[in-house]
């Protein structure tokens, strides 16, 4: 069984948010941090991993990502701040 991850990237404290899903969190965050992915995260310089959760099933992770993307912004902020009140970059903690 391969683990999957739902994660949120941001640029600054309470800044722009991006929600994604991946099977390789370290690689994916590295790509965001180094501008290797075109699009939204590169354009807005979303280099900080501020939240992630682990799922045992990719289908479950994809469903969770879809639900979270539909959330109001303040719900996303509350989820981040419950686990990471200072919006620290969590990348070093997953290496």
N, C-alpha and C positions, 0 to 999 in steps of 0.2 A: 504494500500500500504506500502510495506517495502522498505526502502532506501537501496541502495547498494553503495559500495565504491571501487574505484580503488586507490591503494596506492603504494608508493615506500619506501623501506627500504634501509638503507646504514650502513656502519660500521664507516666511518670517512668522513671528508670533502672531497668531490669529489672522494669518494671511490667506492667500488663495489656496484652495484645497483640490487635490486630485485623488480619486479613489480607483484602485486597480486590483487585479487578481493575478496570481502567478503561482507556479509550482516551484520556482527558484527565487526566493526573496532576495538573497544576497546578490545574485547576478542582476536581477531586475533593478534593484535600488542603485547598484553600481552604474547601470546604464543611464538611469535618470540623473544621477549626480554628475556624470561625465558628458551629458548632452548627446548620448548615442542614440536616443530615440527622438524622432521628429515629432512635432506636434505640440500639444498643450503644455506638457511639463517642461519642454525645452524653451518654448516661447516665454513662459512665465517664471522660468528659473526655479522650478519646484525641486529642490535638492535635498530637503530634510525629510527623513522618515519620522513622522510624528505619531503614528499608530499602526499596529498590525495585529491580526489575530490568525490563529492556526486552525485549519480545518482538515479533517481526515479524508474528505471526499471533495473532489473538484467541482462536482455538480452543486454541492452544498455551498461551496465558496462562491461560485458564480451567482447563485441565487441571493446570497447575502450581499454581494457587491451590488447587484441590481437594486435590492431593497434600500441599501444605504445611499445609493446615488439619488434615489427618489426622496430621501429625507430632507427636511428643512435644515438650513445651515446651522441653526443653533443646536439642533440635536447632534450633529456631527461634532461641533465644538464641545458640547457636553461630554460626549464619548471620549474624545481626545483628553480633555482636562481631567476626567475621572482617573485616567491611567497615566497621563503625562502632563501634569498641571503647568509646567513651564515650557511645554512644546520643545523639549530638547530633541536633538537629532539622535534617533535610536540606532543608527546604522552600526556604530562601533559595538553595540551590545549584541548584535546578531552575528558578528564575524567569528 
